[in-house]
Amino acid sequence: MNTTLVKMENITKKFPGVLALDNVSFNLRSGEVHALLGENGAGKSTLMKVLSGVHVPNNGRIIFEGKEVVFDTPISAQEKGIAIIH
């Protein structure tokens, strides 16, 4: 059975003059592989930076292994096993 490991719900991220993410939801389940595709400026990198603690969302929530979490630094995400490899 594929258990939901990470759930991102209604993530919004604003920068001065730019709405980078507008109520984005994304789920990751055990055993799945995902690819984020889109045009430049679509928000792919911003979404992953929110997940990995580089950016804190303005709204929305991240649920990791059934518990709401706040990744406010990359280290806080890494402590849960989440990291982005560029």
N, C-alpha and C positions, 0 to 999 in steps of 0.2 A: 504494500500500500504506500502510495506517495504522500508523505506528510509535508505540509507547508512549513518550510523552514523560515522564510522571510516574506513578510507581507508589508508592502509600502502602500498606505492608503491616503489618497487625496493630498499628495505632496505638492506644495506650492513653494516656489523659490523666486524671490524678487531681488533684483539688483537695481541700482539707481537708473531709472529710465527704461528698464527691461524686465518683462515678466518672462523668466526663463522656463519655469514649470508651472502649469495651471491645473491643479487637481489631478495629478497623475497617480494612477494606481498600478502596482506591479507585484506579482507573486512569484516566488521561487519555491519549487517543491523538490524534495529529495529525488535524485536520479535524473533530473531534467537538465537540458542544455539550452541556453537562450542566446540569441544574437540580437543586439539592438541596432536597427538600421534606420537611417533617415538622412535628410538633407543637413547641410551645415546649419547650425543654429536651432536644430530641432529639440535639443535638450538632453541628448544621450549622455554626454559627459557630465552634465550638471546632475542628472539623476544618479549616476554612479558615484559622483563626489558626495552627494547627500548620503548615499548608502555607506560610503567608506569614511564618513566623518570629516571630510574636507570642508563641506558646507553644511550648516544647520538650516533645515527648512523653515520658512516663515509660518507655514501651516501644514497640517497632516501629521501622520504618525507612522512609525516603523515598529513592526511586531516581529521579534526574533524568537523562534522556538516557543511561541505562545505567549510571550511577555513583551509588553511595550518597553522599548529602549530609546535612549537618546544617545546618538553617536555625535559628540561635539568636538572630537579630535580623531585623527586617524588611529591613534593608539587605542582609544576606547573601542573602535570598531575591530581593530586587530586582536584585542583581548577576547573578543567573541569569535575570532577566526575569519573575519571579513577584511579582505585587502584587495586593492586594485594593482595589478601588475601591468605596467605600461610597456 
